[in-house]
Amino acid sequence: MSGWTLRPMGSADVDAVWAGEQEPSIAAGLIHEPPTREVIAARLLEPPDAASHQVACGPLDEVAGYLEVRPIHMQGVSCGSFSVWVLPAWRRQGMADALVAEAEALSRARWGLHTLLIGVFEDNAGARSLYTRRGYVEVDRQWWWPREGPRRRVLLLSNQPDPRWMRRVGFGA
Ligand SMILES: CC(C)(COP(=O)(O)OP(=O)(O)OC[C@H]1O[C@@H](n2cnc3c(N)ncnc32)[C@H](O)[C@@H]1OP(=O)(O)O)[C@@H](O)C(=O)NCCC(=O)NCCS
């Protein structure tokens, strides 16, 4: 499959994002409980200068891949963070790579933030390979306790191995 582009999102995308967040491999890879339709709708209807930004990847008006990027503030340090997923049928075509590049560009352009932090489950080999290839390195590791099931190890990766991150930053544990 080919012929996809990145585009900003709106209210017409709510159901597609909600369905994507329920897809089992996506739900298993993301370090958050799946958001409700109402939460997704509220985010997609935020004005462009709001504290998060959503980008779709796919052909025409489809949502084959999804990015949400936002500024975060931890222990006095500001940086960008993001969530990214791609539907199984569209994987290994460079969509996630394009979406992470967009997260980096948006973070710089909207908030002046060059450092991004991303949490990834230790057993998520595909996502770890994606980030490593883009120059992200591990700066911390923590535990994640999902609402159900056993705890899982999370690696905190950054594109800027700033010494400020080479210590525990209180990420989820
Ligand atoms: C991880 C995920 C976003 C990757 O999406 P994708 O569009 O298939 O990734 P890309 O095609 O951009 O891959 C870019 C590179 O990342 C690496 N990569 C991506 N998926 C991989 C996999 N399953 N196994 C090994 N390497 C992988 C490869 O180096 C790949 O380049 P290549 O295809 O030329 O070898 C997708 O598998 C997904 O949505 N998983 C579930 C949700 C999730 O885990 N999100 C990330 C949470 S931190």
The ligand as an SDF file (V2000), in Angstrom:
LIG
                    3D

 48 50  0  0  0  0  0  0  0  0999 V2000
    5.7400    0.7150   16.6840 C   0  0  0  0  0  0  0  0  0  0  0  0
    4.8950    1.1950   15.4790 C   0  0  0  0  0  0  0  0  0  0  0  0
    4.3690    2.6010   15.7580 C   0  0  0  0  0  0  0  0  0  0  0  0
    5.8020    1.2140   14.2350 C   0  0  0  0  0  0  0  0  0  0  0  0
    5.0330    1.7160   13.1340 O   0  0  0  0  0  0  0  0  0  0  0  0
    5.5270    1.5180   11.6190 P   0  0  0  0  0  0  0  0  0  0  0  0
    4.8110    2.5060   10.7710 O   0  0  0  0  0  0  0  0  0  0  0  0
    5.4040    0.0950   11.2470 O   0  0  0  0  0  0  0  0  0  0  0  0
    7.0600    1.9050   11.7040 O   0  0  0  0  0  0  0  0  0  0  0  0
    7.9930    2.3430   10.4640 P   0  0  0  0  0  0  0  0  0  0  0  0
    7.5490    1.6560    9.2120 O   0  0  0  0  0  0  0  0  0  0  0  0
    8.0630    3.8350   10.4230 O   0  0  0  0  0  0  0  0  0  0  0  0
    9.3830    1.7530   10.9220 O   0  0  0  0  0  0  0  0  0  0  0  0
   10.5760    2.5160   10.8830 C   0  0  0  0  0  0  0  0  0  0  0  0
   11.7030    1.6290   11.4030 C   0  0  0  0  0  0  0  0  0  0  0  0
   11.4380    1.2600   12.7760 O   0  0  0  0  0  0  0  0  0  0  0  0
   11.8550   -0.1100   12.9840 C   0  0  0  0  0  0  0  0  0  0  0  0
   10.6780   -0.9650   13.2230 N   0  0  0  0  0  0  0  0  0  0  0  0
    9.3760   -0.5880   13.1830 C   0  0  0  0  0  0  0  0  0  0  0  0
    8.5830   -1.6380   13.5080 N   0  0  0  0  0  0  0  0  0  0  0  0
    9.4090   -2.6870   13.7460 C   0  0  0  0  0  0  0  0  0  0  0  0
    9.1900   -4.0340   14.1100 C   0  0  0  0  0  0  0  0  0  0  0  0
    7.9520   -4.5430   14.3210 N   0  0  0  0  0  0  0  0  0  0  0  0
   10.2680   -4.8360   14.2840 N   0  0  0  0  0  0  0  0  0  0  0  0
   11.5140   -4.3640   14.1140 C   0  0  0  0  0  0  0  0  0  0  0  0
   11.7990   -3.0810   13.7350 N   0  0  0  0  0  0  0  0  0  0  0  0
   10.7560   -2.2590   13.5680 C   0  0  0  0  0  0  0  0  0  0  0  0
   12.5590   -0.5240   11.7070 C   0  0  0  0  0  0  0  0  0  0  0  0
   13.9290   -0.1130   11.8310 O   0  0  0  0  0  0  0  0  0  0  0  0
   11.8350    0.3130   10.6830 C   0  0  0  0  0  0  0  0  0  0  0  0
   12.5700    0.5110    9.4990 O   0  0  0  0  0  0  0  0  0  0  0  0
   12.5200   -0.6370    8.3370 P   0  0  0  0  0  0  0  0  0  0  0  0
   11.0750   -0.9750    8.1100 O   0  0  0  0  0  0  0  0  0  0  0  0
   13.1740    0.0590    7.1770 O   0  0  0  0  0  0  0  0  0  0  0  0
   13.2960   -1.8000    8.8680 O   0  0  0  0  0  0  0  0  0  0  0  0
    3.7160    0.2130   15.2060 C   0  0  0  0  0  0  0  0  0  0  0  0
    4.2080   -1.0990   15.1790 O   0  0  0  0  0  0  0  0  0  0  0  0
    2.6130    0.3150   16.2320 C   0  0  0  0  0  0  0  0  0  0  0  0
    1.6860    1.0990   16.0700 O   0  0  0  0  0  0  0  0  0  0  0  0
    2.6870   -0.5060   17.3160 N   0  0  0  0  0  0  0  0  0  0  0  0
    1.6430   -0.4890   18.3550 C   0  0  0  0  0  0  0  0  0  0  0  0
    1.5990    0.8390   19.1200 C   0  0  0  0  0  0  0  0  0  0  0  0
    2.9580    1.1890   19.7070 C   0  0  0  0  0  0  0  0  0  0  0  0
    3.6800    0.3210   20.2090 O   0  0  0  0  0  0  0  0  0  0  0  0
    3.3020    2.4710   19.6200 N   0  0  0  0  0  0  0  0  0  0  0  0
    4.5530    2.9880   20.1820 C   0  0  0  0  0  0  0  0  0  0  0  0
    4.4160    3.1690   21.6400 C   0  0  0  0  0  0  0  0  0  0  0  0
    5.9330    3.7640   22.3810 S   0  0  0  0  0  0  0  0  0  0  0  0
  1  2  1  0
  2  3  1  0
  2  4  1  0
  2 36  1  0
  4  5  1  0
  5  6  1  0
  6  7  2  0
  6  8  1  0
  6  9  1  0
  9 10  1  0
 10 11  2  0
 10 12  1  0
 10 13  1  0
 13 14  1  0
 14 15  1  0
 15 16  1  0
 15 30  1  0
 16 17  1  0
 17 18  1  0
 17 28  1  0
 18 19  1  0
 18 27  1  0
 19 20  2  0
 20 21  1  0
 21 22  1  0
 21 27  2  0
 22 23  1  0
 22 24  2  0
 24 25  1  0
 25 26  2  0
 26 27  1  0
 28 29  1  0
 28 30  1  0
 30 31  1  0
 31 32  1  0
 32 33  2  0
 32 34  1  0
 32 35  1  0
 36 37  1  0
 36 38  1  0
 38 39  2  0
 38 40  1  0
 40 41  1  0
 41 42  1  0
 42 43  1  0
 43 44  2  0
 43 45  1  0
 45 46  1  0
 46 47  1  0
 47 48  1  0
M  END
$$$$
